[in-house]
Amino acid sequence: MAAYIAQRIMEGAYTYEYVVERRPDLQDIINIFLTSHKRQDLIKSLA
C-alpha cells in the first residue's frame, strides 16, 4: 500500500503532507520509496 501511495505522490495525485498527516505509519516506507526513485524533492519536513 505504501508503494502505491508513494507512486501517487510522484504522479501528483496526492501531496506528501496530505498522506503523512493521515497515515504517519507509512512515512518511513514512503520516504524509502521516494528516495530510491530519486524523488527526495517530494519529501517535506512536517513541523
C-alpha positions as CSV (number, residue, x, y, z in Angstrom):
1,M,0.0,0.0,0.0
2,A,2.8,2.4,0.8
3,A,4.4,1.9,-2.5
4,Y,1.2,2.6,-4.3
5,I,0.7,5.8,-2.3
6,A,4.3,6.9,-2.9
7,Q,3.7,6.3,-6.6
8,R,0.6,8.5,-6.5
9,I,2.6,11.2,-4.7
10,M,5.1,11.1,-7.6
11,E,2.3,11.4,-10.1
12,G,0.9,14.4,-8.3
13,A,-2.3,12.9,-7.2
14,Y,-1.5,13.4,-3.5
15,T,0.9,15.6,-1.7
16,Y,3.4,14.2,0.8
17,E,1.9,16.3,3.6
18,Y,-1.6,15.1,2.9
19,V,-0.6,11.5,3.0
20,V,1.7,11.6,6.0
21,E,-0.8,13.6,8.1
22,R,-3.4,10.9,7.6
23,R,-1.0,7.9,7.6
24,P,2.0,8.6,9.7
25,D,2.7,4.9,10.0
26,L,3.6,4.8,6.3
27,Q,6.0,7.7,6.4
28,D,9.2,5.7,6.7
29,I,8.3,3.4,3.8
30,I,7.2,6.2,1.6
31,N,10.5,8.0,2.3
32,I,12.5,5.0,1.3
33,F,10.4,4.5,-1.9
34,L,10.7,8.2,-2.9
35,T,14.5,8.2,-2.1
36,S,15.1,5.0,-4.1
37,H,13.3,6.6,-7.1
38,K,15.4,9.8,-6.8
39,R,12.5,11.9,-5.7
40,Q,13.7,13.3,-2.4
41,D,12.4,16.7,-3.5
42,L,8.9,15.4,-2.7
43,I,9.8,14.7,1.0
44,K,8.7,17.6,3.1
45,S,9.5,18.2,6.8
46,L,6.4,18.3,8.9
47,A,6.8,20.7,11.7
